């Protein structure tokens, strides 16, 4: 778990800026991705793919239930 906290500290330095200020939602998302990456022992890009896949699945389920 120590690796997660190191990544979080690093992600704070790379935080997305919104009009000159750090966007707390972007920072929270980066931290969550770092935690998932550590837990599942996968790369952050794989976490992105996992999130995208889940999002697409949810969208398709919503479309199917409406039709």
C-alpha positions in Angstrom: 0.0 0.0 0.0 3.0 2.3 0.4 3.2 2.5 -3.4 -0.2 4.0 -3.6 0.7 6.9 -1.3 3.8 7.6 -3.4 1.7 7.7 -6.5 -0.8 10.0 -4.9 1.9 12.4 -4.0 3.2 12.3 -7.5 -0.3 12.8 -9.0 -0.8 15.9 -6.9 2.1 17.5 -8.7 0.5 16.5 -12.1 -2.9 17.7 -11.1 -5.1 19.0 -13.9 -5.5 22.7 -13.7 -8.8 24.5 -14.4 -8.5 28.2 -15.0 -5.3 28.4 -13.0 -6.6 26.4 -10.0 -6.3 22.7 -9.3 -9.5 20.8 -10.1 -10.3 18.7 -7.0 -12.4 16.3 -9.0 -9.5 15.6 -11.4 -7.2 15.1 -8.4 -9.6 12.7 -6.8 -10.0 10.7 -10.0 -6.2 10.4 -10.3 -5.9 9.2 -6.7 -8.7 6.7 -7.2 -7.0 5.3 -10.4 -3.7 5.0 -8.5 -5.4 3.1 -5.7 -7.2 0.7 -8.2 -3.9 0.2 -10.1 -2.2 -0.8 -6.8 -5.1 -3.1 -5.7 -5.5 -4.9 -9.0 -1.7 -4.8 -9.7 -2.4 -3.3 -13.2 -1.2 -0.1 -14.9 -3.2 3.1 -14.8 -3.9 2.8 -18.5 -5.5 -0.6 -17.8 -7.6 1.1 -15.1 -8.7 3.6 -17.7 -9.7 0.8 -20.0 -11.6 -1.0 -17.1 -13.5 2.3 -16.3 -14.3 2.9 -20.0 -15.6 -0.7 -20.4 -17.8 -0.4 -17.4 -19.1 2.9 -18.6 -20.0 1.5 -22.0 -21.7 -1.5 -20.5 -23.8 0.7 -18.2 -24.8 2.9 -21.2 -25.8 -0.1 -23.2 -27.9 -1.5 -20.3 -29.6 1.8 -19.9 -30.5 2.0 -23.7 -31.8 -1.6 -23.6 -34.0 -1.0 -20.6 -35.6 2.1 -22.2 -36.3 0.4 -25.6 
